[in-house]
Amino acid sequence: MSHKIVNLRVKDVRFPTSLEQHGSDAMVRSLWSSGLKGFGLTFTLGKGTEIVLCAVKALAGLVIGKSLQEIVSNFRGFYRLLTSDGQMRWLGPEKGVIHLATAAVLNAVWDLWARAEGKDPKQIVSCIDFRYITDVLTEEEALVHIFFLSEDRMLKEGYPAYTTSCAWLGYSDQQLKQLCSDALKSGWTRFKVKVGADLEDDIRRCRLIRKMIGPSSTLMIDANQRWDVAEAISWVSRLTEVKPLWIEEPTSPDDILGHAAISKALAPLGIGVATGEQVRAQVCSNKHIFDGLYF
């Protein structure tokens, strides 16, 4: 594996989905080695993407000139190089814009590695820096999880997934009905609904969607951090009749105790709490996910 990283190119690719309230835009960047290309993606909602691009470029000096073998022989060390630079660390560490930029670089290196040698679950685990998470997940335990999520098994048995495309805020009732109908015909059985703008409208929309998808399909709701703790509990309690599996990101993503309080209050109603999308710090996100604090 004699590949050497010779260039890092950053592209700002935006999809105008927000113009019709469909969801997110994306930033894409790529990493070039001699004879191969690795591609890494990191996402924003459109505005501010240019800031992430600047952060990726700021990391370029830590990547260009290194051999792929040098990186993958100590991937965790490479991760720490990107996240623990004495000056760049001040912008994080391991959260926010610098974390998004790091994700783009690491994803591109992993892609380059996979193209050069083929995929191996152990390679995925070797990319993880367990420094702050061994109290909740060890490397050995991670390998067990990877085994159960093997590509062959997923291709054979499938993998549970949900669709959000049916129920963005701002869609007309006709759009909701048509998109739900199309999704059901395509085999979807799990649906997520955006909520939080207007309670009475949320009740009406969720009733409509529950009627469309039927009692056997799974419905989830997502507030994108709109409420404080008390408001979240009150608001979601009013939606109990549509039997949501969970409420996603009801409050500030960094409010650990707030999420725990919401989870405790909603548990008797059979509603879980999901989070993690906006938790940028490795310590918070990994421990929350593996502890299962909110589920």
N, C-alpha and C positions, 0 to 999 in steps of 0.2 A: 504494500500500500504506500506508494511513493508520491501520492498526490500532495501538491502544495497549494495553499490558498493564495491566489494571485490578485483577486479583485473582489470588491464588495459593491454591489449596485443596489440602490434603493429606489423603489417605485411607489408612488402614491397613486393607488388605483381606487377610484371612488365610484360606487354604484348609486345612482340617484334614487334610492329606495325611499329616503325620508320625504321626498317631494309628495309622495302619495301615502305617506305614513305606513310604509311596509316594514320598517325596521332599520337595520344597520348598514353603514358603509364599511369599507375595509381598506386597510393598508397592506400592500404586499411588497416584500423585498427578497432579493436573491443573493446568493454567495457563489462565487465562481472559483473552481480549482482547475488545474491544468487538465483539460480533456473532459471534465465533468462539471455539472452545475447542481447546486443544492438550493432548494427553495424553502424559505421560511415565511410564515404569515403571522401577523399580529393585528388585532382589530381595534378600531375606534368607532365612534358614532358619526364620523365625518369631520366636524370642526375639531381642530387640534391635532389632526393627523400630521401636519407639517412639523409639529413639535416632536412627535415620536420619530419622524424621519431624521431630524437633527440629532436626536439621542442615539439612533442607530449609527449614524456617521461618526459620532463621537467615540463609539466603541470600535471603529474600524481598525485603529492602530493596534488594538490588542489581538486582532485576528489575522490581518493580512501578513503574509510572510511565514506563517506557521505551517508545518506539515500536518496533514490529516492524522498521521500516525502519532505525532507529538500530542495532539489534542485528545484523541480517543484512548490513548494509553493511560491518561489521567483525566477523564472527562470531568470528574468532580473538581479537580484542581482548576480546570479551564473555567468551570462555572464560577468558582470563587474569584478567579482572575477578573471576570466580567462584573461581578457583583460587589467585590471588595476593594476596588481601586480606591486609593486613599482620598482622592478628590471627588471622583464620580459618586462614591458611596454617600457623599453628603446629599445627593439628590434623591436617594432612596432611604435606607438601603432595601433592596428587594421589594419595592412597591412603587406604585405610580408609573410615571412615564418611563423611568429608567428600567423598570421591570418589564414593561411592554417591549422596549427595545431589546433587552436581553433575551426575551422569549423569541423574538424574530431571529436573532443570531443563532441561538441554540437550536431552534427548529431547522434552520438552514444547514447547520453542521450535521445534525442528526440525519437529515435527508441526504446530504452528501455521503455520509458514512454508509447509509443503507444502500445507496446506489452503487457504492464501490464494493461492498462485501455481501449484500443481501441482509435480510432482516433476521434478528435473533432476539427473543424476549429478554435474554440476559443483558444484551446491549442496552435495552431501554432502562433496566434497573441500574446499570452502571453509570447512567447519565444523571441519576438523582443524587443530590447532596443531602445525606441523611443527618447532617450536623445538628439541626434543631428539632428533629422529629423522631429520634430513636425511642423516646419514651412512649410514643403511640404507634410507631410502625418501624420495624427493623427491616434490614435488607432481605433477610431470610423470609419474613412474612410477605414482603412485596413480591418475591419470586413465586410464592404460592398463589397470590392473586393473579399474577401474569399468566400462570399456567391455566387457571380457570377461564381466562379471557383470551385464550389462544386464537389466532386467526382461523385455523381450521375449524375449531369448535363454533366460532361465531358464524362462519359461512354455512355450517351445517345446521345450526340450531337458531340462528338469528340473534339479534340483540335488541332488548327493549328500547324504544325511542318514542318521543312525542313530537307533535307538530305545533308550532306557534303561528303558522301562516294564516290560520283561519280567523284570528280574533285580536288583531291589533286595535288599539284605541283609535277612534275616528272612522272605522269602517261603518258603512250603512248596514241596516238589517238585511238588505238584499245580498250584499257582499258576504255577510256572515253566513247566511243560509247557503249560498252557492258554494262558498269555500268549504264549509262543513260537509256538504253533500259530495263534493269532489274528493275530499280527503277520505270519507267513508268508502267511496267506491275504489279508492286506491289501497284500501286495507288498513288505514290508520284506526287505532282504537284508543289512543291517548291524546288529549287536547289541552293546550295551555292558553289561558285567556288573560290578557292584560287588563288590570283594574287600577283604581285609585284616583281617577279624575272626578267622578261624581258617583256617590253611593247609590242613589236610586237608579241611575243609568246602569251601574254595574249589576244590580239585582236583575234588572230587566234583560240585559244582554246575557248574563249567565243562565237565566231561566230559558232564554231562547236557544242558547247553545246546548244546554242539557237536554232540551226537548228534541233538538236535531240529532244529537249523538246517541241518545237513549240511556237507560239506566246502567247498562253493562259496560259502557265505555268509561274511561278514566278522565276526570276533569281536574286541572290544576289552575291556580291563579298566580299572577305575578304583579307586584306593585312597584318594582324598581325603586325601592327606598323612599317612598313617598310620605310615610307616616312616622309619628313618634310612637312610643310603646303603647300607651293607653288607647290612642286612636286606632292603631293596628288591631288591637284585641277587639275593640268595639265594632270596627268596620267588618272584619272577617267573620265575626259572630253573626252578623246580619246575612251572611252568604252561606250559612250552614245548610240551608234547604237544598242547595245544588250539589251538596256532598263533594266539596273539593278535597283532593288527596292532600294537597299542601298549599301554603301561601309562600311564594318565593320573595325574598328580600323585602320584608315588610318595613324595615327601618334602616338606619345607617349601617352599612356593611361592617363597620368597625366596632359596633356596639355589641360586644359579646354577651354581656349581662342582659341587655335589652332583648336580644333574640331568645335567650334562655327563658326570660319572663314570659314572652309571647308564646313560646312553645309550651310552657307549663300551663298557661291559661287556656290554650286551644286544644290541648291533649284530650280533655274530657269530651270535646265535641268531635273527636276523631279526625282532627285536622293537624297535619304536621307542618313544620317550618323548614324551608330549604334556603340555603345561602351559599355564597362562595364566588359568584360571578364577578363581584366588584371587590372582593378581598384580595388586595394586591400583595400583601406581605406574606412571605412563605410560611413564617411561623404561625400566623393566624389561619391561613387557608388550609394548610395541610393538617394542622391539629383539629380544626373544626370538621374537616371531611372525615378523617380517620377515626376521630372520637365518636362520630355520629351524634354530636351534641344536639342537632336540630331535627332529628328524624324520629 
